[in-house]
Structure formats: C-alpha cells, structure tokens
C-alpha cells in the first residue's frame, strides 16, 4: 500500500493534483455551508474534512456521492432540526458547491495521476461549470422574486414550472442519448 502511494506521488503531475484539491475544496465548502453553526466546531469539522478528503482522493468511488448526500442531509438537519431559516445565499451556495463537487469529481475521475492537462481544457471546463452555476443562480433569484408577488398560488405555479423544466431537461437528455 505504501509502495503504491509513493509510486503515485512520484509520478503525479500538477494538473490532476490541483483537480483533486479542487474537489476537496468545493466538497468541504458544501459540507460547511450545509450544516448549522452549532455543529461546525471541534471533532465534527474534522469528520467533514475527512469526508471531503476521501472524496478528493477517490473520485471514482461512491465516496463523492456520500459527500454530496451528507451535505444534503446537513441542509435538511439544519433547516428542520435546528430551525435555521432558509436563506437564499446559503441555498445558492450549497447548490453551486454540490454541482461543482459532482462536476469536478467527474473530470478528476477521468484524469490519470500523470496526465498533462493543457490550459485550454481547464479553462473550458471551468468556464462551462461557472456558466451553469451563474445561470442557475440568476434563474433561481428571478423565479423566487416572481413567485413572491402573489402568495401561495404563485409558489405552487413556480413549483409546477420547476417540475416541468426538470421533466423537459430529462426528456431532452433522453432524446440526445438515443440519437447517439
């Protein structure tokens, strides 16, 4: 085991290591944003750091999914058990960090430790990921501001519109997959 680790570290290049560091950073950020302030101290933070580190070290494993589910569970615990208010900035930050964790872990899973990554690839991936994050944040703010104008009926309409968009995106992806 130690021989394998030393072999990997001797051959590793900067690009894949930075990608893994990015997985660690965004996974840890998602975990910290998700959990209530009362739990962000002491040994619990160490457990969150270990969870993010395992997801970064093993991006091909189910540990990335576990990190995402722990963050979602932390959000649910924070809002239900600890009665933290649902704040827009926290919701957008959590969704952004979760998306970036998933997307960067998928990219990292494809990279061998000794790969040389051209700068164009990194810039292209980063610009696409940030465009998705920015677009979804702007759309969220616009839909929430429109939903708050008319009370409960508008919230129902916004929820149904969101469901319709999700179903439409699923149908589009299924159609694109069948075309291949």
Secondary structure, DSSP 8 states (H G I E B T S, - for coil): -HHHHHHHHHH--HHHHHHHHHHHHHHHHHHHHHS-GGGSSTHHHHHHHHHHHHHHHTTTSTHHHHHHHHHHHHHHIIIIIS-----HHHHHHHHHHHHHHHHHHHHHHHS-TT----HHHHHHHHHHHHHHHHHHHHHHHHHHHHHTSS-HHHHHHHHHHHHHHHHHHHHHHHHHHHH-
